[in-house]
Amino acid sequence: MNKPETQAKVYVVGNINVDLIMSTLQQWPQKGTEAMLEHSDLRPGGSAGNTALALKALQTPCQLVANQGNDYFAPWLAGFFAESAPHWPVCDCETSLTFGVTHPDNERTFFSNQGHIVRLNMQDVLQQLPALASNGDIVLLCGTFLCTALLAEYPALLRTLKQRGYHVAVDSGWPPQGWTPDLRAQTVGWLAWCDTLLLNEIETLGLADSRELNEAAQWLLERLPPQAVCVVKCGEDGARLWSAQQQIHCAADRIEVVDTIGAGDSFNAGYLTAQLYGFPAATALRWGIRTASFAIGSSPRHYPDWQTLICGIEEHK
């Protein structure tokens, strides 16, 4: 399949940071001791960073809307996003960094500083976006609860994006403080400006304060605009979509999982690529799963390009 023509673009807004991932930690060391691990991987990370890297590999028109610090990590990180980085405002602070360790059961533990991402604000975002969207342009807001300055401006930002004509997708992630009643009410208040909600299963249940997934998704769907969709990433169970017209389930690929970090971000890239080119919802779910499967089944991390994605989909029909 040849790639369709489009003038539209995906703008990814949110957190980009340095990821240092090490494995495998068999048990927590005692204080004051040292532990040697077998493997390390230094790479760009963060929800926005992961999504933008996957979109770039898919050859999807995209721009990463972010900011940056001014330490020695800043130019290294910017080098992965050469087309977007010249537009990023520079903050007088260290680069945001996440150190992660994986355990024998493939679970991970993360340690993060605050760094530049907590300083990203609404003005930074809007000055990197066209004042008027082109037909089909998508803005994905992600890393919501980690970009704390921007979080305070979300209602105004969402309204402005809709006024400018963008299709707005949101992947808020899980709040570090958990779903408190106040935060849940605040987040639900944004849904009226959200066209595509992209959450994982735990986030969906937490935001809706529910124990049952279908009930939670339907509850969220009722608070979205009439033509909006609620997409839930369900790991080994694939992905599900709810809209006013239909419910769809797409099974996961059978793969050997190597590294699950950024699985949901990779899914977002595949899903929004299909959406950008006007493919139906079922295709978007399949593309999301396929892109995530490539990512989590690889080490070092890599993503499919357009032809690899399409060939993989055709083989599974």
C-alpha positions in Angstrom: 0.0 0.0 0.0 1.3 3.4 -0.9 1.2 6.1 1.7 -1.8 8.4 1.2 -1.2 12.1 0.6 -2.0 14.5 3.5 -1.3 18.1 4.4 -2.1 17.3 8.1 0.3 16.8 10.9 0.4 15.3 14.4 1.7 17.7 17.0 2.9 15.9 20.1 2.9 18.1 23.2 4.4 17.1 26.6 7.3 15.6 28.3 10.6 14.6 26.8 13.5 13.5 28.9 16.6 11.3 29.1 15.9 7.7 30.0 18.6 5.5 31.6 17.3 2.0 31.8 19.3 -0.7 33.6 18.6 -4.4 34.1 18.2 -6.8 35.7 18.0 -6.0 39.4 17.5 -9.3 41.3 16.9 -7.6 44.7 17.3 -4.2 46.3 20.9 -3.7 47.6 21.6 -2.7 51.1 22.4 0.9 51.8 26.0 1.8 51.2 26.7 -1.1 48.8 27.1 -1.3 45.1 25.3 -3.6 42.6 26.5 -4.5 39.1 23.8 -4.9 36.4 24.1 -6.7 33.1 22.6 -4.2 30.7 22.0 -0.4 30.3 20.3 1.7 27.6 20.6 5.5 27.4 17.9 6.9 25.2 15.3 9.7 24.7 12.2 9.1 26.7 9.1 10.6 28.2 5.6 10.1 26.8 6.0 12.8 24.2 9.5 11.7 23.3 8.6 8.1 22.8 5.5 9.0 20.7 7.5 11.4 18.5 10.2 8.8 17.8 7.6 6.3 16.8 5.9 8.8 14.5 9.2 9.7 12.9 10.0 6.1 12.2 6.5 5.6 10.7 7.3 8.6 8.4 4.2 10.3 9.8 4.2 14.2 9.5 4.8 15.3 13.0 6.3 17.9 15.3 7.3 17.6 18.9 6.2 20.6 21.0 8.3 20.7 24.1 11.0 22.7 26.0 14.6 21.9 27.0 17.1 22.5 29.8 20.5 24.1 29.4 22.9 21.4 30.7 25.1 18.9 28.8 22.2 16.6 28.2 20.1 19.2 26.4 21.9 19.1 23.0 22.2 15.3 23.1 18.4 15.1 23.6 17.6 17.8 21.0 19.7 15.9 18.4 17.1 13.2 18.1 14.5 15.8 17.1 16.4 18.0 14.7 13.3 19.5 13.0 11.4 20.3 16.2 14.2 21.2 18.7 15.0 24.7 17.2 11.5 25.8 18.3 11.9 24.7 21.9 12.4 27.4 24.5 15.4 26.9 26.8 15.0 26.9 30.5 17.8 27.7 33.0 17.7 24.3 34.6 18.9 20.7 34.3 17.4 18.3 31.8 14.7 16.0 33.1 16.1 12.5 33.7 14.5 9.2 34.5 16.6 6.3 35.9 14.8 3.0 35.6 15.6 -0.5 36.8 13.9 -3.7 35.6 13.2 -6.7 37.8 13.2 -10.4 36.9 9.4 -10.4 36.5 9.7 -7.5 33.9 8.3 -5.0 36.3 10.2 -1.7 36.6 11.0 1.0 39.2 11.6 4.6 38.1 13.4 7.5 39.7 12.9 10.9 38.1 14.0 14.5 38.8 11.8 17.4 37.9 14.0 19.3 35.4 12.8 21.2 32.4 9.4 19.4 31.9 7.8 21.0 35.0 8.5 24.4 33.4 6.7 23.8 30.1 3.7 26.2 29.9 0.8 27.2 27.7 2.7 30.1 26.0 5.6 27.7 25.1 3.1 25.4 23.5 1.0 27.9 21.6 4.0 29.7 20.1 5.1 26.4 18.5 1.7 25.7 16.9 0.1 27.3 13.9 -2.5 29.9 14.8 -5.0 28.0 12.6 -5.0 24.3 12.1 -4.8 22.7 8.7 -7.6 20.3 7.9 -7.0 17.1 9.8 -4.3 18.4 12.2 -4.1 16.5 15.5 -2.6 17.7 18.8 -1.7 15.0 21.2 -1.3 16.1 24.8 0.6 13.6 26.9 2.6 13.4 30.1 -0.1 15.6 31.6 0.5 15.2 35.3 4.3 15.5 35.0 4.2 18.9 33.1 3.0 20.6 36.2 3.0 24.2 35.0 1.1 23.2 31.9 -1.3 21.1 33.9 -2.6 24.3 35.7 -3.4 25.8 32.3 -5.1 22.7 30.7 -8.6 24.1 30.5 -7.5 27.3 28.8 -5.1 25.3 26.5 -7.8 22.8 25.4 -10.3 25.6 24.7 -7.7 27.4 22.6 -6.7 24.3 20.6 -10.4 23.7 19.7 -10.8 27.3 18.8 -7.8 27.0 16.4 -9.5 24.0 14.8 -7.3 21.1 16.0 -8.5 17.6 16.7 -7.4 17.1 20.3 -6.2 13.8 21.7 -5.2 13.3 25.3 -3.2 10.6 27.0 -2.9 11.9 30.6 -1.1 9.0 32.0 -1.3 8.0 35.7 -1.0 10.9 38.2 1.9 10.3 40.6 -0.3 11.3 43.5 -3.1 8.9 42.5 -6.7 9.8 41.5 -7.8 12.0 44.3 -11.4 13.2 44.2 -10.3 16.8 43.3 -7.9 15.6 40.5 -10.5 13.3 39.1 -13.1 16.1 39.0 -10.5 18.4 37.4 -9.6 15.9 34.7 -13.2 15.0 33.9 -13.8 18.7 33.4 -11.4 18.6 30.4 -13.3 15.9 28.5 -15.7 18.3 26.8 -12.8 19.5 24.7 -11.2 16.1 24.0 -11.9 14.3 20.7 -9.8 11.2 21.3 -9.1 9.9 24.8 -6.2 7.4 24.9 -5.7 5.7 28.3 -4.6 2.3 29.5 -7.0 0.1 31.5 -5.8 1.1 35.0 -6.0 4.8 34.1 -9.5 4.4 32.7 -10.8 2.6 35.8 -9.1 5.2 38.0 -10.4 8.2 36.3 -13.9 6.9 36.2 -13.6 5.5 39.7 -14.9 2.2 38.6 -14.0 -1.5 38.9 -15.5 -2.6 35.5 -13.9 -1.5 32.2 -17.0 -1.3 30.0 -18.8 0.7 32.7 -15.8 3.1 33.1 -15.4 3.6 29.4 -19.0 4.3 28.9 -19.0 6.8 31.7 -16.1 8.7 30.2 -17.7 8.5 26.7 -20.8 10.3 28.0 -18.6 13.2 29.1 -16.8 13.5 25.8 -18.2 15.4 22.7 -20.7 13.5 20.6 -18.3 12.4 17.9 -15.4 11.6 20.3 -13.9 8.1 21.0 -12.6 6.5 24.1 -9.6 4.2 23.4 -8.3 1.9 26.1 -5.0 0.1 25.8 -5.3 -3.3 27.6 -1.8 -4.8 27.3 -2.0 -8.6 26.6 -5.7 -8.2 25.8 -5.0 -5.8 23.0 -7.0 -2.5 22.7 -10.6 -1.5 22.8 -12.6 1.5 21.5 -15.9 3.0 22.5 -17.8 5.6 20.5 -21.5 6.6 20.1 -21.7 4.3 17.1 -19.7 1.2 18.0 -17.5 -0.8 20.3 -14.4 -2.5 18.9 -11.9 -4.9 20.3 -8.5 -5.7 18.6 -6.4 -8.6 20.0 -2.8 -8.2 20.8 0.0 -9.6 18.7 1.8 -12.7 19.9 5.3 -11.6 20.6 8.2 -12.1 23.0 8.1 -9.0 25.2 11.6 -7.5 25.8 11.0 -4.0 27.1 7.5 -2.7 27.9 8.6 0.9 28.6 6.7 3.3 26.3 4.3 0.7 24.9 1.3 3.0 25.3 3.2 5.9 23.6 4.1 3.6 20.7 0.4 2.6 20.4 -0.6 6.2 20.3 1.8 6.8 17.3 0.3 4.0 15.3 -3.2 4.8 16.2 -2.9 8.5 15.3 -1.1 7.7 12.1 -4.1 5.8 10.9 -6.4 8.5 12.1 -4.3 11.2 10.3 -4.7 9.3 7.0 -8.4 8.8 7.4 -8.5 5.0 8.1 -11.3 3.5 10.1 -11.2 3.0 13.8 -10.6 -0.8 13.6 -7.5 -0.1 11.4 -6.3 2.5 13.9 -6.4 0.0 16.7 -4.5 -2.6 14.7 -1.8 0.0 13.7 -1.5 1.0 17.3 -1.0 -2.5 18.5 1.4 -3.3 15.7 3.6 -0.3 16.4 3.6 -1.1 20.1 4.5 -4.7 19.4 7.6 -3.7 17.4 8.7 -1.4 20.2 8.3 -3.7 23.2 9.7 -6.7 21.3 13.0 -5.0 20.5 16.3 -4.2 22.3 17.8 -1.8 21.5 14.4 -0.1 20.9 13.2 0.3 17.3 10.0 1.1 15.6 8.5 0.0 12.3 8.6 2.2 9.2 5.6 2.6 7.0 6.2 -0.4 4.7 7.0 -2.7 7.6 3.8 -1.6 9.4 1.7 -2.2 6.3 3.3 -5.5 5.4 2.8 -6.7 9.0 -0.8 -5.8 9.0 -1.4 -7.5 5.6 0.2 -10.7 6.9 -2.2 -10.8 9.8 -5.4 -10.4 7.8 
